[in-house]
Amino acid sequence: MDFSLSKEQELLRQALAGFLSARYDLERSRAAVKTGAGWQPEVWRGFADELGILGATLPEDVDGMGGGPVELMVIAEELGRALVVEPFVDTVVIGAGLLRRGGGKAAEDVLRQIVAGEARIAFGALEPTSGSTLHDVSATARWDGDEWVLDGTKVVVTSAPLSTHLIVAARTAGARRDKDGISLFLAEFDAAAPPAGVTVHAYRTIDDRLAADLEFTELRLPATALLGAEGAAWPAIEATVDEAIAAICAEAVGAMSKVLADTVEYAKQRQQFGVPISSFQALQHRMVDMYMELEQAIAATYLAIYSLGGSAAARGRATSAAKVTIARAARFIGQNAVQLHGAMGMTEELAIGHYFKRLTAIESEFGSSDAHLARYAALTKAS
């Protein structure tokens, strides 16, 4: 299989890398998270107007460019290399993925707003008792007159404080029946002035992203809020989350590549006993081990990306295998990079510490290694 990029894909990579190198400063982005709006709107506007990456993977009928999984990989890897906190995966991968699969005029309108940089999406899926099991849904949606009424709680809704729209998973069937009866609902949202029936508890995560816990108490939505068929949303959720897993694996590859490069460069400069520590054979072996972990992560990510268009079972096995491989590599590379940098590797002033936090978060994002090993085994047994 040919893993080389086409001319257009390489130009996309170069354009995004150049934009981020010139316009995305790590210190400024972290200041925006901690003391500002939590993101940089001018950067998001640049993604839409100057680069077009918000529509690069979306269909042409919603003003997108019609790109595919490889374009997604290219974009996510560069965003990871620059440690971008703006909600690309939440909006363009998860939000747009659920909207595309749900269909309908309301979804198409929001998709066009995503491409234009006007809409940002947060997906309310996890609940206090669900862990990482997305089909463990207790939130309910009932039909009342000519409206849907939502009740329940969603936790760790990433990007919710920045979002203009929510997509919420709720159970529309009476009793819980595993993956049956789950529906998706689209709602306009503003965390600063939430609609009646929504309570927002916002916070910053360890990797400098914004998230919120949301409580829904008789939130009323119009009939058009339902995405797709009632009670049949699980296949759309599973396929979209697999795309998101592949995207964060590519993001992790970008972040780990940067961490390894910075570590090697630091080892060449740091002196001990009058010589660079890069001359110590034990540390050379350590950095080679980091390189090997990165190469395995890259291979697993390629497999996940190229499996997104395959069957549900093949896609699921590939993305779960990639997630396990990435989690192992992220921990090994991140921890060793911090150790080789010494105590300052965990400081706020050094970039390594910020990359380490993001890689640590990716380990458990969209499910732990144990959960994905179990999923891989179940899908392999069923095939």
C-alpha positions in Angstrom: 0.0 0.0 0.0 1.3 3.5 -0.9 1.4 5.7 2.1 2.9 8.7 0.3 0.9 11.9 0.1 -0.4 13.3 -3.1 0.8 16.7 -4.3 -2.4 18.4 -3.0 -2.2 16.7 0.4 1.4 17.7 0.7 0.5 21.3 -0.1 -2.2 21.2 2.5 0.3 20.0 5.1 2.8 22.8 4.1 0.1 25.5 4.2 -1.1 24.5 7.6 2.4 24.0 9.0 3.4 27.5 7.7 0.2 29.1 9.1 0.7 27.6 12.6 4.5 28.4 12.6 3.8 32.0 11.9 0.5 32.6 13.8 0.2 30.0 16.6 2.3 30.8 19.6 2.1 28.2 22.5 2.5 30.8 25.2 -0.2 33.0 23.8 -2.6 30.1 23.3 -2.2 28.9 26.9 -2.7 32.5 28.1 -6.0 32.5 26.2 -7.1 29.3 27.9 -6.1 30.4 31.4 -7.0 34.1 31.5 -8.9 34.8 28.2 -11.7 33.4 26.2 -10.3 29.9 26.2 -9.4 30.0 22.5 -8.2 32.3 19.8 -11.1 33.3 17.5 -8.8 34.9 15.0 -7.0 31.6 14.5 -10.3 29.8 14.0 -11.3 32.4 11.5 -7.9 31.8 9.7 -8.7 28.1 9.6 -11.9 28.8 7.8 -11.1 31.8 5.5 -7.4 31.4 4.8 -6.8 27.7 4.9 -10.3 26.2 4.4 -9.4 23.2 6.7 -12.8 23.4 8.5 -14.4 22.2 5.3 -11.5 20.2 3.9 -13.1 16.8 4.8 -16.7 17.8 4.4 -18.9 17.1 1.2 -19.0 19.7 -1.5 -22.8 20.0 -1.2 -22.3 21.8 2.1 -19.5 24.0 0.6 -16.8 21.7 1.8 -13.8 20.4 -0.3 -14.8 16.8 -0.3 -11.5 15.5 1.2 -11.2 12.2 2.9 -9.5 10.4 5.8 -6.0 11.2 4.5 -6.7 14.9 4.5 -8.1 14.5 8.1 -4.8 12.7 9.1 -2.7 15.5 7.6 -4.6 18.2 9.4 -4.8 16.5 12.7 -1.1 15.7 12.8 -0.1 19.3 12.2 -2.6 20.5 14.8 -1.0 18.0 17.2 2.5 19.1 16.3 1.6 22.7 17.2 -0.5 21.6 20.3 -3.6 23.5 19.0 -6.4 23.7 21.6 -9.1 25.0 19.3 -12.0 22.5 18.9 -11.2 21.0 15.5 -12.0 17.3 16.4 -15.1 18.2 18.4 -16.5 20.4 15.6 -15.2 19.1 12.3 -14.9 15.4 13.1 -17.5 14.6 15.7 -20.0 17.4 15.2 -19.9 17.4 11.4 -19.8 13.6 11.3 -23.0 13.2 13.4 -24.7 16.0 11.3 -23.8 14.3 8.0 -25.1 11.0 9.1 -28.2 12.5 10.7 -29.1 14.5 7.6 -32.0 17.0 7.2 -32.1 20.7 6.5 -31.2 21.8 10.1 -28.0 19.6 9.9 -27.1 20.9 6.5 -27.4 24.5 7.7 -25.1 23.9 10.6 -22.6 22.1 8.4 -22.4 25.2 6.2 -21.8 27.3 9.3 -19.0 24.9 10.4 -17.3 25.4 7.0 -17.7 29.2 7.3 -16.2 29.1 10.8 -19.4 30.3 12.4 -20.5 27.1 14.3 -18.7 25.1 16.9 -20.1 21.8 18.2 -19.9 19.9 21.5 -21.1 16.4 21.8 -22.9 15.4 25.0 -22.4 11.7 25.3 -20.8 10.6 28.6 -22.7 10.4 31.8 -21.7 10.2 35.5 -22.1 6.4 35.5 -21.2 5.5 32.0 -17.5 5.6 32.1 -16.3 5.4 28.5 -19.2 3.3 27.4 -21.0 5.6 25.0 -24.1 3.4 24.6 -24.7 3.5 28.4 -27.2 6.4 28.1 -29.7 7.3 30.9 -30.6 10.8 29.6 -34.2 10.7 28.2 -36.1 12.5 25.5 -39.9 12.3 25.4 -42.4 13.7 23.0 -44.7 16.3 24.5 -47.2 18.0 22.2 -45.1 19.2 19.4 -41.7 19.3 21.2 -39.0 17.0 22.5 -38.3 17.3 26.3 -34.8 16.3 27.4 -33.8 15.3 30.9 -30.5 14.0 32.2 -26.8 14.8 32.9 -23.8 14.8 30.6 -20.2 15.0 31.9 -16.9 16.0 30.4 -18.5 17.7 27.4 -15.3 19.0 25.8 -15.5 22.3 24.0 -19.0 23.0 25.5 -17.9 26.4 26.8 -16.9 27.4 23.3 -19.7 25.9 21.4 -22.6 27.4 19.5 -24.5 24.1 19.2 -24.9 20.9 21.2 -25.5 17.4 20.0 -27.0 15.4 22.8 -27.4 11.6 23.0 -30.7 10.6 24.8 -32.8 7.5 25.0 -36.2 7.8 23.4 -37.2 4.1 24.1 -38.7 3.3 27.5 -36.3 0.8 29.0 -32.6 0.7 28.5 -31.8 -1.9 25.8 -28.0 -1.6 25.2 -27.6 0.2 21.9 -31.2 0.4 20.9 -33.4 3.5 21.5 -30.6 6.1 21.4 -31.4 9.3 19.5 -29.4 12.5 18.8 -30.7 16.0 19.2 -29.3 19.2 17.9 -29.7 22.4 20.0 -28.4 25.9 19.8 -26.2 26.8 22.8 -24.3 29.5 24.5 -22.5 28.6 27.7 -22.5 32.2 28.9 -26.3 32.4 28.6 -27.6 28.8 28.5 -31.2 28.1 27.4 -33.8 27.5 30.0 -33.5 23.9 31.2 -29.7 23.7 31.0 -27.2 24.2 33.9 -23.6 24.5 32.9 -20.6 23.7 35.1 -17.5 24.7 33.1 -13.9 23.9 33.9 -10.4 23.6 32.3 -9.0 20.1 31.8 -5.4 19.1 32.6 -4.4 19.5 28.9 -5.6 23.1 28.7 -8.9 22.5 27.0 -12.3 23.7 28.1 -15.1 21.3 29.1 -18.3 21.3 31.0 -20.8 19.1 32.9 -24.3 19.8 31.7 -27.6 19.2 33.5 -30.8 19.1 31.4 -34.1 19.7 33.2 -37.1 19.7 30.8 -35.1 21.2 28.0 -37.6 21.8 25.2 -36.6 21.4 21.6 -38.5 21.6 18.4 -39.3 18.5 16.3 -36.6 19.4 13.8 -33.9 19.0 16.6 -34.0 15.2 16.1 -31.1 14.0 13.9 -31.9 11.0 11.8 -34.4 8.3 12.8 -35.6 8.1 16.3 -33.9 5.4 18.4 -31.4 4.5 15.6 -28.4 6.7 16.3 -25.9 4.2 17.6 -24.3 3.2 14.2 -23.8 6.9 13.4 -22.2 7.5 16.9 -19.9 4.5 16.6 -18.7 5.4 13.1 -18.2 9.1 14.0 -16.3 8.2 17.2 -14.0 5.9 15.3 -13.2 8.8 13.0 -12.5 10.9 16.0 -10.2 8.2 17.5 -8.3 8.1 14.2 -8.0 11.9 14.3 -6.6 12.0 17.8 -4.2 9.2 17.0 -2.9 11.4 14.2 -2.8 14.4 16.5 -0.8 12.3 19.0 1.7 11.4 16.2 2.2 15.0 15.5 2.7 15.8 19.2 5.0 12.9 19.8 7.1 13.8 16.7 7.6 17.3 18.2 8.4 15.9 21.6 11.0 13.5 20.3 12.6 16.1 18.1 12.8 18.6 21.0 14.3 15.9 23.3 17.0 14.9 20.8 17.9 18.6 20.3 18.0 19.2 24.0 20.3 16.1 24.5 22.7 17.6 22.0 22.9 20.8 24.0 22.7 19.7 27.6 26.2 19.0 29.0 27.2 16.7 31.8 30.9 15.9 32.7 31.9 18.3 30.0 30.2 16.4 27.1 26.6 16.5 25.6 24.4 13.9 27.2 23.5 12.7 23.7 26.9 11.0 23.7 25.9 8.7 26.6 25.1 5.3 25.1 22.3 4.6 27.6 20.5 7.8 26.6 21.0 7.1 22.9 19.3 3.7 23.5 16.5 5.4 25.3 15.9 7.9 22.4 16.0 5.0 19.9 13.3 3.3 21.9 11.3 6.5 21.8 11.8 6.5 18.0 10.6 2.9 17.6 7.5 3.6 19.7 6.7 6.6 17.4 7.2 4.5 14.2 4.8 1.8 15.5 2.3 4.6 16.4 2.6 6.0 12.9 1.9 2.6 11.3 -1.1 2.0 13.5 -2.5 5.4 12.7 -2.1 4.8 9.0 -4.0 1.5 9.4 -6.8 3.2 11.3 -7.1 6.0 8.7 -7.2 3.7 5.8 -9.8 1.5 7.5 -12.3 4.3 8.0 -14.0 3.5 4.7 -14.2 -0.2 5.3 -16.7 -2.4 7.2 -17.8 -1.6 10.7 -15.8 -4.5 12.1 -12.6 -3.8 10.2 -12.9 -0.1 11.1 -13.5 -0.9 14.7 -10.6 -3.3 15.0 -8.2 -0.9 13.3 -9.1 2.1 15.4 -9.0 0.2 18.7 -5.6 -1.3 17.8 -4.4 2.2 16.9 -5.7 3.6 20.2 -3.9 1.0 22.3 -0.7 1.5 20.3 -0.9 5.3 20.6 -1.7 5.1 24.4 1.4 3.0 25.0 3.6 5.2 22.8 2.3 8.4 24.3 3.1 7.3 27.8 6.5 6.0 26.9 7.6 9.0 24.8 6.0 11.6 27.1 7.5 10.2 30.3 10.9 9.7 28.9 11.0 13.1 27.4 10.2 14.6 30.7 12.8 12.5 32.4 15.5 13.4 29.9 14.7 17.1 30.4 15.0 16.8 34.1 12.8 18.6 36.6 12.1 21.5 34.2 10.3 19.0 31.9 7.1 19.5 34.0 7.3 23.2 34.3 4.7 25.6 32.7 7.5 27.5 31.0 8.8 24.5 28.9 6.7 23.2 26.0 7.5 19.6 26.9 5.3 19.8 30.0 2.3 20.9 27.9 2.8 18.2 25.3 3.1 15.6 28.1 -0.3 16.7 29.5 -2.0 16.4 26.2 -0.5 13.0 25.5 -1.6 11.8 28.9 -5.1 13.0 28.2 -5.2 11.2 24.8 -4.4 7.9 26.6 -7.9 7.8 28.0 -9.8 9.9 25.5 -12.6 7.9 23.8 -11.8 4.9 26.0 -8.9 3.4 27.9 -6.5 0.8 26.5 -8.3 -1.9 28.5 -11.6 -0.9 26.9 -10.1 -1.0 23.4 -8.4 -4.3 23.9 -11.7 -5.8 25.0 -13.4 -4.2 21.9 -10.7 -5.5 19.6 -11.1 -9.0 21.1 -14.9 -9.0 20.8 -14.8 -7.8 17.1 -12.1 -10.4 16.2 -14.1 -13.2 17.9 -17.3 -12.1 16.0 -15.6 -12.0 12.6 
